[in-house]
Amino acid sequence: MKYATSIQYLQDKTIVEATRPAHRAYLTSLLEKEQLFASGPYADGSGALIVYEADSPDAAEALLKADPFHAAGVFLNWTMRPWNVVFQVK
């Protein structure tokens, strides 16, 4: 099941930029394990949308909480919902 997660970021750009390489390495590892469907920041820098692939809401939440951005306090709050893909570009 896919879980679409809208995340609000801490607006301290120093912390965000310092942690971003570890965050992206973590997301790359999820992608390689097929636990990440899509990810990207909002254009205004306020946060991001991450779509996890997990067996349960708790498993998806565990993926979010294992992210270096979460450990660094970049993820202030989030809304996670099960999500069904209807259309997808191939």
C-alpha positions as CSV (number, residue, x, y, z in Angstrom):
1,M,0.0,0.0,0.0
2,K,1.2,3.5,-0.8
3,Y,1.1,6.2,1.9
4,A,1.1,9.8,0.7
5,T,2.7,12.0,3.4
6,S,2.6,15.8,3.3
7,I,5.3,17.1,5.6
8,Q,6.0,20.6,7.0
9,Y,9.7,21.5,7.3
10,L,11.6,23.5,9.9
11,Q,12.4,26.8,8.3
12,D,16.0,26.9,9.5
13,K,17.8,26.5,6.2
14,T,21.2,25.8,7.8
15,I,19.8,22.7,9.5
16,V,17.9,21.6,6.4
17,E,20.9,22.0,4.0
18,A,23.3,20.3,6.5
19,T,21.1,17.3,6.8
20,R,19.9,17.1,3.2
21,P,22.7,14.8,1.9
22,A,21.9,12.2,4.6
23,H,18.2,12.5,3.9
24,R,18.6,12.0,0.2
25,A,20.9,9.0,0.8
26,Y,18.2,7.5,3.1
27,L,15.5,8.1,0.4
28,T,17.8,6.4,-2.2
29,S,18.1,3.4,0.1
30,L,14.3,3.2,0.4
31,L,13.9,3.5,-3.4
32,E,16.4,0.6,-3.9
33,K,14.3,-1.5,-1.4
34,E,11.0,-0.5,-3.2
35,Q,9.8,1.3,-0.1
36,L,9.6,4.7,-1.8
37,F,7.2,5.5,-4.6
38,A,7.9,9.3,-5.0
39,S,9.4,12.1,-3.2
40,G,10.2,15.8,-3.6
41,P,10.1,19.2,-1.8
42,Y,7.5,21.8,-2.4
43,A,8.7,24.6,-4.6
44,D,8.3,27.2,-1.8
45,G,10.6,25.3,0.6
46,S,7.8,24.8,3.2
47,G,8.0,21.0,3.1
48,A,7.7,17.9,0.9
49,L,5.5,15.2,-0.3
50,I,6.8,11.6,0.2
51,V,4.9,8.6,-0.9
52,Y,6.1,5.5,1.0
53,E,5.4,1.9,0.0
54,A,4.6,-0.1,3.2
55,D,2.5,-2.9,4.5
56,S,0.7,-0.8,7.2
57,P,0.4,2.8,8.5
58,D,2.8,1.9,11.3
59,A,5.4,0.6,8.9
60,A,5.1,3.8,6.8
61,E,5.4,5.9,10.0
62,A,8.5,4.0,11.0
63,L,10.1,4.8,7.6
64,L,9.4,8.5,8.1
65,K,10.8,8.4,11.7
66,A,14.0,6.7,10.5
67,D,14.7,9.6,8.1
68,P,17.7,11.8,9.1
69,F,15.4,14.8,8.5
70,H,13.2,13.5,11.3
71,A,16.1,13.0,13.7
72,A,17.4,16.5,13.0
73,G,14.0,18.1,13.7
74,V,13.4,19.1,10.1
75,F,10.0,17.3,10.0
76,L,7.8,19.5,12.1
77,N,4.5,17.8,11.4
78,W,2.9,15.6,8.8
79,T,-0.3,14.1,7.5
80,M,-0.1,10.5,6.2
81,R,-2.9,8.9,4.3
82,P,-3.3,5.6,2.3
83,W,-3.1,6.5,-1.4
84,N,-4.3,4.6,-4.5
85,V,-2.6,5.3,-7.9
86,V,-5.2,5.7,-10.7
87,F,-3.0,7.3,-13.4
88,Q,0.8,7.1,-13.7
89,V,3.2,8.2,-16.3
90,K,5.3,5.3,-17.6
